[in-house]
Each structure stands twice: as C-alpha cells, then as structure tokens.
C-alpha cells in the first residue's frame, strides 16, 4: 500500500525541498506572527488552538481548514486538491 502524500509533502515537492524543511518554514512564519509588534496580528495567531505555547504546522493547518469551512470557503480546499 502506497503512503499517502501529506499537504506538507506536496508543498515541499513543489518547492524542491524536504517535508521537514517545509514544516520548519511554516513554524518560523508562525513564530514571526506570534511575535509581531502589532498586537492585533499577535492576537490572530494566538487564537489558533494548540497544545503548547505555539501552534505546530499541523495545528495551524487544521485551524485554517476549519476556518475556511466555517466561512463557506471550502471551495478553496477543493481547488488545491484538484491540482
């Protein structure tokens, strides 16, 4: 049985990098957002549910997918999955 590709794996492949590198890029962007000097931006990042002090890439992705569905924008998810 073939291993299913993750979205992180797909994004990494599109950029010619390893999946672990892709997750580190996302983690760094999360860190930057949580430390943004703008309190409003910090609050948006801190609204992401997480087990630790900072969301993992997986927690961030789950949150984004849920928000898109809540906002009726799950068409964006379909578009990406058809590529």
C-alpha positions as semicolon CSV with decimal commas, in nm:
position;residue;x (nm);y (nm);z (nm)
1;X;0,000;0,000;0,000
2;X;0,145;0,337;-0,105
3;X;0,195;0,603;0,159
4;X;-0,044;0,895;0,117
5;X;0,125;1,225;0,045
6;X;0,062;1,498;0,301
7;X;-0,011;1,856;0,206
8;X;0,323;1,949;0,362
9;X;0,489;1,690;0,138
10;X;0,314;1,830;-0,168
11;X;0,416;2,187;-0,086
12;X;0,774;2,072;-0,023
13;X;0,787;1,884;-0,352
14;X;0,659;2,193;-0,537
15;X;0,950;2,390;-0,385
16;X;1,213;2,121;-0,427
17;X;1,274;2,082;-0,053
18;X;1,221;1,816;0,213
19;X;0,892;1,797;0,403
20;X;1,079;1,870;0,728
21;X;1,214;2,192;0,573
22;X;0,863;2,293;0,468
23;X;0,737;2,243;0,823
24;X;1,028;2,448;0,959
25;X;0,944;2,734;0,719
26;X;0,584;2,727;0,841
27;X;0,697;2,710;1,205
28;X;0,918;3,014;1,151
29;X;0,629;3,209;1,000
30;X;0,410;3,114;1,296
31;X;0,686;3,236;1,534
32;X;0,713;3,562;1,342
33;X;0,337;3,614;1,355
34;X;0,315;3,542;1,726
35;X;0,597;3,791;1,790
36;X;0,468;4,059;1,554
37;X;0,481;4,407;1,709
38;X;0,118;4,461;1,609
39;X;-0,099;4,331;1,897
40;X;-0,389;4,266;1,659
41;X;-0,174;4,034;1,446
42;X;-0,042;3,862;1,759
43;X;-0,398;3,803;1,874
44;X;-0,490;3,642;1,542
45;X;-0,203;3,395;1,578
46;X;-0,276;3,331;1,944
47;X;-0,636;3,243;1,855
48;X;-0,512;2,921;1,694
49;X;-0,580;2,634;1,936
50;X;-0,263;2,450;2,030
51;X;-0,127;2,209;2,289
52;X;0,186;2,413;2,359
53;X;0,287;2,778;2,358
54;X;0,289;2,794;1,980
55;X;0,083;2,608;1,718
56;X;0,256;2,334;1,524
57;X;0,227;2,336;1,146
58;X;-0,036;2,063;1,180
59;X;-0,237;2,265;1,435
60;X;-0,211;2,572;1,213
61;X;-0,331;2,377;0,908
62;X;-0,623;2,223;1,097
63;X;-0,727;2,571;1,214
64;X;-0,704;2,718;0,864
65;X;-0,908;2,436;0,712
66;X;-1,176;2,471;0,983
67;X;-1,192;2,850;0,934
68;X;-1,230;2,812;0,556
69;X;-1,515;2,567;0,609
70;X;-1,682;2,792;0,869
71;X;-1,656;3,088;0,634
72;X;-1,807;2,888;0,346
73;X;-1,477;2,899;0,156
74;X;-1,410;2,526;0,140
75;X;-1,411;2,572;-0,240
76;X;-1,052;2,687;-0,191
77;X;-0,971;2,348;-0,041
78;X;-1,123;2,169;-0,339
79;X;-0,927;2,381;-0,583
80;X;-0,598;2,286;-0,422
81;X;-0,681;1,916;-0,402
82;X;-0,761;1,903;-0,775
83;X;-0,420;2,039;-0,882
